[in-house]
Amino acid sequence: MTTRPRNLIDPDQPTPARLHSAFLGGKDHYDPDKVLADALASSTIRPALAESRRFTRRAVEYLSDHHGVSQFVELGCGVAHFPNIHDIAERANSSAKTLYVDSDTVVAAHGRALLHEPPTRFFTDTDIADADTIVGDVAAVMDMTAPLAVCVSGTAEWISDAPAVLSALTDRFPVGTWLVFTHVTDEFYPQHVQAAAETLRCVGIPYYPRGRDEIAAMLAGYQLLAPGLIAPHRWVPTPCDDENKDGDGEGENRDGIPRLSPAAPRHRGAWDLSAYAAIGQLHPRGAR
């Protein structure tokens, strides 16, 4: 696995990974990150990122249960926040493998501390724009001939050339690779999203919400599962009744107290949300 030289941590400069932790109610952030998250508390970006994370959890459940996927890579994973990808994947298959990738210094420190023992969990701080190295890191710990899913959720919005980055990775992934993808959009509530993006830019964090057509173009090499490219809180792969089983959707715990799975949507289905989500499988090149 590759390891880059470690950069010094600047606690006064907010970062996407720590801001994401603050958005999701995590504890691994500093005061400037929390101040920025509070400033964006009423922004539609916040629920979009939260629902994108819940969608990713549902997608991992679905691919594990219905397509036998037991190898997951999360690009731009951010700070660990339970339940993580490996928590969900290992619930379906105790030997499932997970590789986390993030170049943020704080994320790297937490990732290595969290994953230092299990032989099925891995972390690398490779820059996801380095496609050749990313694929090398994946091949070092995964069986590239077996089902593999790559999760890119809440990541592409922070990258100016995200379409080119994803295209370079897609060109190197094996045919049949699954992609779990989410992306914030400014098509809904454009003034709110653009104002939030400007707030982020003012503190040195570039942010790039994109429209549906550009997001769809990023997924052109993939056959999307129904219901296709849709708001993350509306992506429901199975009937609602099937989501009342242990670990999925709404239900009751052993004491009869209502509970809600961390993977279940919280945003009302009738409401718009400033994000898109999809699960796709990589086509053979000639079929794209």
N, C-alpha and C positions, 0 to 999 in steps of 0.2 A: 504494500500500500504506500502511496506517496504521502509525503508530509512537507508542507511549505515552511519556510522560516517564519517564526512567530512574530507578529507585530505587537507593539505596545498597546494596551487598552487605554482609551481616552474616556473616562467616565463622564466627562462634560459634553461629549458629542453623541447625540442619539444615533442609534443604528437600526436598520430595518428588523434585524432579528430580535433585539431587545424590545423594540416598539411592538412587534407582533406578540411577544410574551405579555406585555402590558395589556394589549387589546384583548387577549384571551384569558386574562385574569391570572396569569402566572406570576412568579415571584422573582424571576431571574432578569431583573432590569435595574437601572439606576434612576435617580430622581429626574434627570432631564428627559428620560424616556417616558416616565409616568406623567410629567408635566405636558409633554407633547400628546400623549394618549388622551389625557383629560381635555386638552384643547380640541381634540378631534372626536370627543365623546358623542356629539350629536351628528357627526358625519355619517353618511351612508356607507362609507368605506368600512367602518367598524363591523356592522352586522354582515357585510359582504364577506369579510375575511373570516369571521366566526362561522358562518354557514358554509364557507368553502372548506374549512377544516372538518366540519361535521360530515360534509359530502365525502371528503377523502377517506374518512373512517368507514363510511358506508361502502365506498368503492372497494376498499381492502377486504371488508367482510364479504362482499358480493363475489369478488374474484377468487377469494379463498374457497368459498362455499360452492360456487357454481362453475368455476373454470379450473379448479385444482392448482391455482397459483400459490406457491409457497416460497417465492423469492421476490423481495421488494427492495427497490432503491428509491430513496427520497432525496431529490435534488433541492438544495436550499432548505434544509430541514428545519432550521431555526432551533431555538432552545427547546429542550425536551419538555413536553407538556402532556401529562397522562390524560387519556390513554394514547400512547404513541403507536406508530405503525407496527412495531414489533409486538406490542401487547395484543393487538387485534389479530395479527397474523399467527402468533403462537397459540392463541386460543383455539384456532381452527386446526393447527398442525404444530405440535410442540417442537418440531425440528425445522420450522420455517426460518429462512435466513433474511436478514434485513441489513442493508448498507445505507448509512446516512452520509450525506455530503453537504458540507457548508464551510465556506472560507472565513466566516466571522470568528475572531479570536475567542470571544466569550463562549460561543457555541462549541468551538473545538474543545475548550477546556471542560465544559460540562459533558459533552459527548463522550470524551475519552474516560472521564470519571464514571459515567453511567454504564458504559459498555466495556469495561476493562476485563470482565470475567467471562460472560457467556460466549461460548464458541460459535454461536450462530448470529451474533450481532457485531456490526463493524462500523467504523467511522473513518472518513478521510476528509481533510480540509482542502481538497483540490478545488480550484476555480472551475465552475461548471462551464465556463466558456472554453475550457481546454478539453475539447471533445475526445481527442485521442487518449489523453491521460485518464479521463473519466471512464471510458470504455475499458481501458487497461485495469483500472481499479475494480470495476465490476467483474471483469473476467477473472481477476485474482481470487475472488471469494465466491463467485456464483458459477453454476453450471449453465453455460450459454446455450446448451441444447435443450434445456428444460424451460417450462413456462416462467416468464419473468415480467414483472410490472414495474414501471418507472413512474413515480409520483412527482408532479411539478405543480404545486399548489401554493398560491400566495407568494410566488417567486418571480415569475416573468414580469410582473408589474414594476419591479425595481431595476430592470435591465433595459437599457436603451435599445440594444440590438437583439432583443429576445427572439424575434422571428428567425434571425440568422443563427443564433445559438442553438435553438431547438432543431432547426433544419440540419445543422452539422451533427448533432447527436443522433437524429433520426437516420441519417445516412449511414451511421455506424452501428445502430442497433440491429440485432438479428430479426429477420422476418418473423412475425408472430408475437413480437414484444408488445405488451399492453402499456398504454399510457393513461394515467389518471391526471386530469388537467383542469385547473381552474384559473380564471383571470378576471380581475376587476375591470368593469367597463364604465364609460361615461355616457352611455346611451340613455340610461335612466338617471334622473336627478342630475343632469349635467352640471348645473351650477354648483351643487354641493360637492360633487366629485372633483371638479376642476379647482374649486376653492381649497379643498383639502390637499390636492396635489401641489398647489402653490404654497400652502403652509409648509408642506414637507420640503419643497425646494428651498424655501427661505432658511431652513435650518441645515441645509447641505445634504438633503436626501432626495435625489431625483426620483420621480414617480411617473409611470407611464400607463395610465388606463387606456384601453384600446376598444375599438368598436367591434361589433359581431363579425363583420366581413374580414377584418384583419385577424381576429382570433380564429375564425374558421379556416383561413388560409394557413395558419400555423399547424392545423390538424389535417391538412390535405392528404397526407400519406397514410392516414388511419381510417379503418372502417369503424364508425362509431356505433356503439350499442344504443338501442332504444332506451330512453327517448331522445337521443342525440345531444346536440349542444343546447343547453337549457340552463335556467337559473339553478344554482346548486341546491336550494331548498325544495325544488320541484323534481329533482332527480330521484325517483323511487323505482327501483328495479323489480320489486316483488309486491304482491297485494298487501294491503295494510294489515290484514289478519296474520300474515306470515311474520310481521314485524313485532308481534306481541310475544314472541318466544324469548327465552332467557337471553339477554345480551343484545336484543334488537328491539328498537322502538319503545313504545309505551307498554307498561305492564305493571305488575305488583311484585314486591319482594316477598320474602318468606313471612313477613309480619303483616302482609296485606296492605302495605302502604304504597300508594301510587309512586312510580318512579319513571324517569325518562332516560333512555340510553344516551351516552355522550355522542352517539352517531346519529341520533334522531334530529330532524330539523326543528328549530324553534320559531323561525320566521313563518308567518301565516302564508299559506300557499297562494292566496288571492293577492298578496302584496307583491309589488315589484321589488327587485333586489339588484344592486349594482354589481353583478358578477355573472359569469357564465361558467359552466362546468360540463365535462364529458369524460367518458371512458371510450378509448379506441384501441384497435389492434392493428399493428403495422402490416400493411399490404406488401406483397412482392413488388419490386420496383416497377415492373411492367404493368401492374394492375392499378397503379395510382392514377 
